[in-house]
């Protein structure tokens, strides 16, 4: 069979289909061939029309650049006669939606890929157009927004959350397991009895959970339908100090105040909660009366308030909460950026000072470092970012060496961790005064406070070596090399009131735990008066 290219000036160039090795894309009765890797130009596709097999022609493929322009300016024939259905070459099958004739080829391909994302699928046309405008008026920017959120938050994938005294684990299919401290009902099993055995939360059967957040005495879960379920302590006052409150919720209950917001992520800080909507809007509640921390509300106010200021019209892909401050990873047409708001003590807001910020403020240092932020992490008093190029930046209170700069100095603006210059990082996690970094090859590095043996720096034989030593510069966690599998996620306790523990999740869904286990939060039975594990030990649960 023969085909012919239609160039931008409508000139025809024929070729034989047998000579083509690239995947085809169909647009009505037109066929496109993806250009070879060496070709350059504004568009990654060329278009062709099937011709009669008896027509003579050359067997040499001729590639032509076609400007990124609406389809109506590319094809010579009337649009209505030919354009019936769009198909993206990435999927090699009908996209099952009518094309917008005003879209360029690349925009159409981006829209096709957006429609296959889990969060985008249930959106109405009006909601999709609103998201498109928030992202800069382009489907390619919407696609970048969706992919960035999936990457940094592990949506639709297995996860483990090391909370203050209790733990949450989610399978890739949305089942939820909990274990550890349960004095406030934060395990969601209908009682207040602590349990070291991972137990599935049965009341959530039939509901697929994609995200979780754990705070002192409280847990929040988010379903794939955007609903938020909460249990445990219902206030933020005395619960932070482990004192029993008055009202406890021991099974997951929908948060009615969030029922009109399609939530995709939650973050629990000290004295406040933040949630992120599907459209990239941030809402907070229970910040307290101090207007410098966001909203003039009462401490126990559970009504979500939109975060005002610079982020009102900028989509956010990830939020991270620390001790009375919040970090937001924003997606703009010019690239990714980080905003911070809240308490500036210790320089943890990253603006070169220790003053509080009432409204979100752009951290400008990343532009000076020429670093494109891709993942943010907020510890109690310090923060970290992984850049697109794999560099790691830390800032805030450097106690115990948690910044990884070889000292305990504070840094009020993000500073590159030079000791990791030969490591391409893809993930970072922060706790009280501890930091973990995961490289692209699955290696894990940790630094900071060694209390509770939560850094994982221990010898192969339990009890030998000093597993409680502080580490001022990043060190390879050799104990995790022994699992002989790639680590994809680290989670560690982020609270100043609890002994820390750490989870390492592998590519195949195996979960390893180490650190403090006095409340059963490791998911491992401790015997002979043990209170912690220095070496990673497999938790008896398969998250895949």
Helices and strands as residue ranges (DSSP letters): E 2-6, E 12-16, G 17-19, E 24-27, E 30-34, E 45-51, G 71-73, H 79-82, E 87-88, E 93-94, H 105-114, H 118-121, H 125-134, H 139-153, E 159-162, E 166-170, E 176-180, E 195-200, G 202-204, E 209-215, E 218-223, E 228-233, G 238-241, E 248-254, G 256-258, E 263-269, E 272-277, E 282-285, G 291-293, E 305-306, E 316-322, E 325-332, E 335-342, G 345-347, E 357-362, H 365-368, E 373-378, E 382-387, E 392-396, G 399-401, E 411-416, G 418-420, E 425-430, E 434-439, E 444-448, G 451-453, E 471-476, H 478-481, E 487-492, E 501-506, E 510-516, E 532-542
